[in-house]
Amino acid sequence: MKIADLYVRVSTDEQAQKGYSPRSQEAVLRQYCEVKNISVRSVIFEDHSAKTFNRPEWKKLVIILKKYKHKTDLLLFTKWDRFSRNTSDAYQMITTLKKLGVEPQAIEQPLDLTIPENKMMLAIYLTTPEIENDRRGLNTFFGIRQAKKEGRWMGKAPLGYANKAKEDGRRYIAIKEPEASIMKWVFESLAEGIYSGEHILRAANEKGLKCAKNNFYTMIRSPVYCCKIKVPEYKDEPARLVQGLHVPLITEALFYRVQDVLDGRKREYGLPIATPDELQLRNFLKCPKCHRMLTGSASKGRKTYRVYYHCRSSCGVRYPAELANNSFLEELTLFIPRKGYSELFVETVTDCYNNQTCSVREERKELIHQINELTLRTDKARDLLLLDEIESGEFRRIKEECNEKITRLEAKLNEVMVHNSTLLDIRPIAEAAIKSLELLDKLYDDATIQGKRYLVGTLYPEKLTFDGVACRTTKMNEGAELIYLKNKELRAKKMGQKSLKMTSPHKG
């Protein structure tokens, strides 16, 4: 009497759509064995795709067959697509089973594989489901691609959005709070270029955002937040962005500002948000000897802790945190507008704002000119391609480069038009701002640690050097530098001196 193992395989979609239940397959196989007087050794149930033989139960079966070689005569299944949906893999596995003394056989599609002509029928049985799989895969691929071209987000919704479905079954993504507000805050914080992405993520997690580090950096690179869907490259079709159907969380201009920060086209960021109150200048101060960034820590004395800024290297630089903090606070008083400057500030800002709003048309004209230039460059490249003077790959590179620049310029153009449509009465705003500047040292002293570090990063984009007496920098915020120089001019005129040379004494 021959001995057989019964192999029952079904995938989830097949069981739901076609009724290939495991029980019905087992019943048919057992009935066949009774009629043919075949002894059943075991029944193997599988719930994996037949695209490959990398299936858990199948691998266990092969190990058993190798261990008990020539102990099993037959491996029975209902149809050949239960065995495999990959022709090349199937032929290799049939050869392996024959070496183990096992003959695979489909009871509803029986074939005597010792007859050469039957191998043609086997190829048909195996190829048909493989073609069916490939066609289903292509239909799914083109369906997803077409949906993306129409502006629909496919797959799991990104952070800040939730998957929804309309009455007709069409799926879309909708804003989900509070994650949406947190993600908007993340982009705005990154665009400032002051804090590191890691510390912004940590702060976002504290606000309630559940996101791992790798996923976070993937999300902030995704244009879906500015209502753009990326259609990937396929054959001769280049990758491109299309307008999405969902509601954007941020503007295109903000998204590209963040990308500039991440790509290093703007000032490099890397400052932590979470910092002890006593170390408000940590990572803002440079060592005067080795120019490394000073860190900070507390040192325990006999009764209390003393906090210091110190260098990580062996240069030995170490300053009391209180001394450095007080020195910086005194430095801030140099930026407080002197008497006579407040009125000048308000008038100047008002005039500049009015001039700027009048120049929006010229800026718009310049942006349109740049867009036209890039479009013309693409057209010229296309002409050269038709004349066989450049390769298709070079044309594709030029086109993608121009399209990316055009997208950025169009985002900036939209922002300019939005600003033009929201004109403000700037005078009261300037008056309120100058009053805040007049209390700059008090505002700094009363601010939270995050507010203090934000102010330091705004005033000094290229860090400070503390030598134990005073803070110095190679570059300060342009607005702050103008206030400082104007204060010096006003002081000089009050003393009856000539105007000072317009250079900052803080440059080391």
LOROZA-169274 format. One line per 5 residues: number of its first residue (from 1); their letters; for each residue y negated, z negated, x of C-alpha. Coordinates in steps of 0.02 Angstrom, whole numbers, plus 50000, padded with zeros to 5 digits. Each point is the difference from the previous one (the first is absolute). Layout:
REM residues N
NUM = a = Y Z X; ...
//
This chain:
REM residues 508
1 = mkiad = 50000 50000 50000; 49828 50048 50066; 49867 49868 50023; 49820 50034 49953; 49829 49919 50011
6 = lyvrv = 49884 50036 49854; 49818 50034 50041; 49874 49973 49858; 49820 50043 50040; 49848 50002 49888
11 = stdeq = 49814 49992 50032; 49880 49910 49884; 49917 50157 49931; 50168 50087 49972; 50068 49851 49904
16 = aqkgy = 49845 49996 49890; 49981 50187 49971; 50176 50075 50010; 50114 49858 49949; 50100 49996 50162
21 = sprsq = 50050 49820 49972; 50117 49917 50126; 50120 49944 49864; 50025 50177 49932; 50031 50069 50176
26 = eavlr = 50125 49861 50038; 50092 50029 49836; 50017 50187 50033; 50062 49971 50178; 50129 49868 49949
31 = qycev = 50066 50111 49860; 50020 50143 50125; 50097 49886 50118; 50118 49944 49860; 50038 50181 49953
36 = knisv = 50028 50052 50182; 50097 49842 50043; 49875 49946 50133; 49981 49818 50052; 49820 49935 50002
41 = rsvif = 49963 49892 50152; 49816 49961 49968; 49848 50056 49901; 49834 50021 50092; 49840 49991 49898
46 = edhsa = 49843 50077 50077; 49820 49999 49937; 49913 50110 50129; 49942 50179 50017; 50123 50130 50065
51 = ktfnr = 49871 50087 50110; 50080 49916 50152; 50154 49895 50037; 49890 49855 50053; 50061 49898 49851
56 = pewkk = 50054 49817 50012; 50166 50010 49907; 50047 50167 50077; 49976 49932 50177; 50112 49851 49956
61 = lviil = 50132 50120 49932; 49999 50106 50160; 50023 49843 50106; 50152 49949 49894; 50075 50175 50009
66 = kkykh = 49982 50000 50189; 50078 49828 50011; 50148 50049 49891; 50021 50178 50060; 50123 50108 49899
71 = ktdll = 50024 49857 49874; 49904 50092 49863; 50043 50177 49946; 49861 50046 49880; 49818 49964 49967
76 = lftkw = 49965 50046 49819; 49835 50026 49908; 49953 50092 49842; 49894 50143 50071; 49947 50058 50171
81 = drfsr = 49819 49947 49969; 50067 49821 49987; 50063 50023 50178; 49846 50083 50077; 49844 50103 49964
86 = ntsda = 49981 50060 50178; 50110 50147 50052; 49998 49977 50189; 50029 49811 49990; 50140 50027 49874
91 = yqmit = 50097 50119 50114; 49987 49878 50145; 50060 49854 49893; 50147 50101 49932; 50053 50034 50179
96 = tlkkl = 49985 49815 50043; 50104 49949 49849; 50137 50126 50041; 50014 49925 50175; 50031 49833 49915
101 = gvepq = 50136 50076 49891; 49894 49995 49842; 49975 50150 49886; 49839 49997 49896; 50020 50077 49827
106 = aieqp = 49894 50022 49843; 50114 49985 49848; 49885 50105 49888; 49973 50132 50134; 50168 50002 50092
111 = ldlti = 50013 50105 50158; 50142 50030 50122; 49902 49998 50162; 50148 50072 50096; 49960 50166 49917
116 = penkm = 49854 50082 50094; 49925 50082 49845; 49979 49830 49917; 49873 49953 50133; 49883 50124 49916
121 = mlaiy = 50020 49908 49836; 49973 49835 50090; 49837 50068 50070; 49944 50045 49824; 50045 49828 49932
126 = lttpe = 49906 49914 50142; 49852 50118 50009; 49959 49999 49815; 49953 49815 49992; 49911 50016 50168
131 = iendr = 49894 50142 49931; 49968 49896 49844; 49940 49855 50108; 49887 50112 50105; 49925 50081 49846
136 = rglnt = 49968 49830 49919; 49920 49941 50162; 49887 50154 50009; 49949 49982 49819; 49955 49819 50030
141 = ffgir = 49904 50043 50160; 49898 50138 49918; 49970 49894 49847; 49929 49859 50106; 49898 50121 50103
146 = qakke = 49926 50082 49845; 49958 49830 49928; 49908 49956 50161; 49903 50165 49991; 49946 49949 49826
151 = grwmg = 49934 49836 50069; 50137 49882 49942; 50060 49858 50111; 50190 50005 50018; 50103 49848 50040
156 = kaplg = 49964 49815 50002; 49817 49959 49969; 49900 49946 50154; 49922 49828 50013; 49863 49979 49872
161 = yanka = 50084 50118 49875; 50143 49986 49876; 50121 50131 49935; 49969 50046 49817; 50069 50128 49878
166 = kedgr = 49913 50096 49862; 50072 50027 49827; 50070 50170 50052; 50092 49920 50147; 49882 50063 50136
171 = ryiai = 49975 49867 50132; 49837 49951 50082; 49925 49856 50099; 49866 49882 49933; 49892 49868 50084
176 = kepea = 50083 49830 50012; 49898 49842 50022; 49976 49894 50103; 50084 50108 50133; 49876 50142 49970
181 = simkw = 49848 49891 50036; 50082 49930 50156; 50041 50174 50067; 49821 50054 49967; 49941 49848 50100
186 = vfesl = 50121 50048 50139; 49925 50174 50017; 49822 49934 49995; 50041 49871 50134; 50085 50128 50112
191 = aegiy = 49853 50120 49983; 49883 49870 50074; 50097 50012 50163; 49980 49816 50039; 50166 49918 49960
196 = sgehi = 50174 50050 50057; 50121 50077 49877; 50126 49861 50031; 49877 49864 49954; 49938 50096 49849
201 = lraan = 50181 50012 49944; 50020 49812 50025; 49843 49967 49896; 50063 50121 49866; 50166 49908 49993
206 = ekglk = 49905 49838 49973; 49908 50085 49856; 50169 50037 49920; 50049 50173 50068; 50185 50010 50039
211 = caknn = 50018 50129 50138; 50093 50012 50166; 49911 50057 50157; 50084 50171 50013; 49970 50040 49817
216 = fytmi = 49819 49943 50016; 49960 50125 50137; 50088 50137 49901; 49898 49960 49845; 49829 50001 50084
221 = rspvy = 50041 50173 50068; 50044 50067 49828; 49867 50108 49915; 50069 49952 49829; 49869 49861 49992
226 = cckik = 49858 50129 49997; 50093 50102 49867; 50079 50127 50117; 50183 50050 50000; 50077 50069 50160
231 = vpeyk = 50108 50155 49978; 50107 50015 50157; 50025 50159 50099; 50140 50114 49941; 50045 50167 50080
236 = depar = 49840 50104 50003; 49903 49877 49893; 49893 49882 50106; 49981 49817 49957; 49849 49963 49892
241 = lvqgl = 49917 49871 49889; 49977 50029 49814; 49896 49905 49873; 50104 49864 49916; 50009 49962 49815
246 = hvpli = 49988 49811 50021; 49846 49889 50013; 49940 49975 50181; 49975 49827 50075; 49877 50057 50134
251 = tealf = 49890 50149 50040; 50051 50139 50118; 49858 49954 50117; 50064 49821 50014; 50178 50060 50030
256 = yrvqd = 49948 50114 50143; 49891 49863 50076; 50154 49891 50007; 50100 50141 50080; 49863 50020 50131
261 = vldgr = 50013 49814 50041; 50190 50009 50012; 49992 50158 50107; 49872 49923 50117; 49858 50119 49954
266 = kreyg = 49894 49849 49953; 49973 49838 50093; 50165 49920 50044; 50045 49854 49891; 50111 49853 50042
271 = lpiat = 49919 49835 49952; 50095 49865 49909; 49939 49932 49834; 50084 49830 50007; 49909 49897 50133
276 = pdelq = 49963 49813 50017; 49820 49953 49959; 49968 49937 50177; 50056 50168 50075; 49887 50114 49898
281 = lrnfl = 49968 50111 50153; 50181 50019 50054; 50040 50181 50044; 49813 50039 50001; 49967 49926 50173
286 = kcpkc = 50047 50087 50162; 50041 49912 50162; 49853 50022 50123; 50123 50015 50145; 50148 50107 49945
291 = hrmlt = 49924 50070 49837; 50151 49950 49896; 49976 49930 49826; 49982 49811 49995; 50119 49906 49889
296 = gsask = 49979 49820 49943; 50099 49840 49983; 49980 49813 49982; 50031 49879 50143; 50045 49820 49961
301 = grkty = 49895 49866 50083; 50024 49813 49996; 49941 49982 49821; 49949 50171 49934; 50033 50185 50020
306 = rvyyh = 49879 50111 50096; 49996 50186 49956; 49974 50131 50135; 49984 50188 50020; 50105 50051 50150
311 = crssc = 50071 50153 50086; 50185 50041 49994; 50000 50055 50183; 49996 49892 50155; 49812 50021 50028
316 = gvryp = 49971 49825 49932; 49857 50038 49880; 49985 49860 49872; 49851 49951 49892; 49979 49866 49866
321 = aelan = 50003 50084 49830; 49853 49897 49940; 49891 50059 50145; 50041 50184 49969; 49976 49984 49811
326 = nsfle = 49831 49916 50019; 49946 50130 50127; 50044 50139 49878; 49907 49913 49859; 49845 49995 50111
331 = eltlf = 50027 50184 50037; 49992 50037 49813; 49824 49929 49989; 49942 50147 50107; 50042 50115 49854
336 = iprkg = 49901 49905 49870; 49851 50110 49955; 49835 49931 50064; 49841 49986 49899; 49932 50170 49956
341 = yself = 50168 50088 50009; 50059 49966 49822; 49867 50109 49918; 50030 50137 50129; 50188 49991 49969
346 = vetvt = 49982 50020 49812; 49881 50148 50017; 50108 50084 50133; 50163 49980 49904; 49918 50063 49840
351 = dcynn = 49929 50154 50088; 50164 50036 50089; 50100 49985 49839; 49882 50115 49908; 50007 50126 50142
356 = qtcsv = 50189 49989 50005; 50019 50031 49814; 49885 50149 50017; 50109 50068 50139; 50160 49994 49897
361 = reerk = 49976 50182 49953; 49990 50048 50185; 50154 49896 50041; 50092 50081 49855; 49948 50170 50065
366 = elihq = 50062 49958 50175; 50168 49939 49935; 50022 50158 49896; 49956 50102 50154; 50134 49912 50103
371 = inelt = 50128 50028 49863; 49956 50185 49992; 50015 50013 50190; 50174 49926 49996; 50050 50115 49857
376 = lrtdk = 49934 50148 50100; 50101 49944 50151; 50158 49998 49894; 49961 50175 49935; 49974 50066 50177
381 = ardll = 50165 49924 50054; 50085 50085 49853; 49926 50168 50053; 50063 49974 50177; 50173 49960 49930
386 = lldei = 50001 50163 49901; 49952 50093 50159; 50144 49915 50094; 49877 49924 50124; 50060 49821 49968
391 = esgef = 50168 49927 49951; 50035 49930 49827; 50022 49826 50075; 49827 50005 50078; 49925 50058 49834
396 = rrike = 50086 49858 49908; 49933 49874 50127; 49821 50066 49981; 50014 50000 49811; 50066 49822 49991
401 = ecnek = 49866 49939 50120; 49861 50084 49899; 50070 49939 49834; 50004 49820 50063; 49818 50011 50058
406 = itrle = 49948 50083 49836; 50083 49859 49901; 49902 49870 50097; 49837 50094 49981; 50028 50022 49814
411 = aklne = 50031 49812 49983; 49837 49967 50092; 49910 50127 49892; 50062 49913 49843; 49940 49834 50068
416 = vmvhn = 49828 50074 50038; 49987 50066 49823; 50052 49830 49929; 49867 49912 50105; 49872 50126 49941
421 = stlld = 50042 49961 49818; 49982 49810 50025; 49825 49980 50072; 49936 49822 50016; 49836 49909 49996
426 = irpia = 50014 49953 50184; 49844 49891 50020; 50066 49840 49915; 50164 50021 50092; 49910 50013 50167
431 = eaaik = 49895 49847 49959; 50157 49899 49961; 50082 50061 50161; 49853 49949 50112; 49998 49828 49920
436 = slell = 50183 49982 50048; 49962 50054 50178; 49863 49871 50012; 50135 49868 49969; 50130 50084 50111
441 = dklyd = 50044 49846 50104; 50016 49890 49846; 50105 50131 49909; 50116 50009 50151; 50012 49812 50015
446 = datiq = 50043 49980 49815; 50120 50149 49989; 50189 49987 49994; 50099 50042 50156; 50035 50174 49930
451 = gkryl = 49816 50025 49964; 49950 49946 50175; 50124 50116 50083; 49946 50143 49888; 49820 49973 50052
456 = vgtly = 50044 49992 50185; 50103 50160 49989; 49856 50087 49910; 49866 49948 50125; 50104 50027 50158
461 = peklt = 50119 50149 49987; 50047 49992 50184; 50033 49813 50021; 49901 49866 50094; 50010 49927 50174
466 = fdgva = 49966 49813 50016; 49960 49936 50176; 49987 49817 49956; 49815 50011 49961; 49964 50148 49887
471 = crttk = 50087 50140 49907; 49973 50180 50055; 50060 50169 49940; 49995 50182 50056; 49966 50061 49824
476 = mnega = 49943 49924 49836; 49981 50063 49824; 49858 50127 49996; 49910 49912 49857; 50014 49831 50088
481 = eliyl = 49936 50076 50162; 49848 50073 49912; 49961 49831 49923; 50013 49918 50171; 49889 50129 50085
486 = knkel = 49872 49992 49860; 49996 49811 50017; 49966 50020 50185; 49861 50124 49965; 49920 49886 49871
491 = rakkm = 50010 49852 50120; 49923 50104 50140; 49855 50058 49891; 49970 49821 49943; 49988 49948 50183
496 = gqksl = 49881 50145 50036; 50127 50095 50108; 50046 50183 50003; 50152 50060 49903; 50163 49963 50088
501 = kmtsp = 50117 50135 50059; 50124 50043 49863; 50156 49936 50084; 50108 49854 49949; 50002 49853 50122
506 = hkg = 50177 49962 49938; 50076 50146 50091; 50101 49932 50145
//
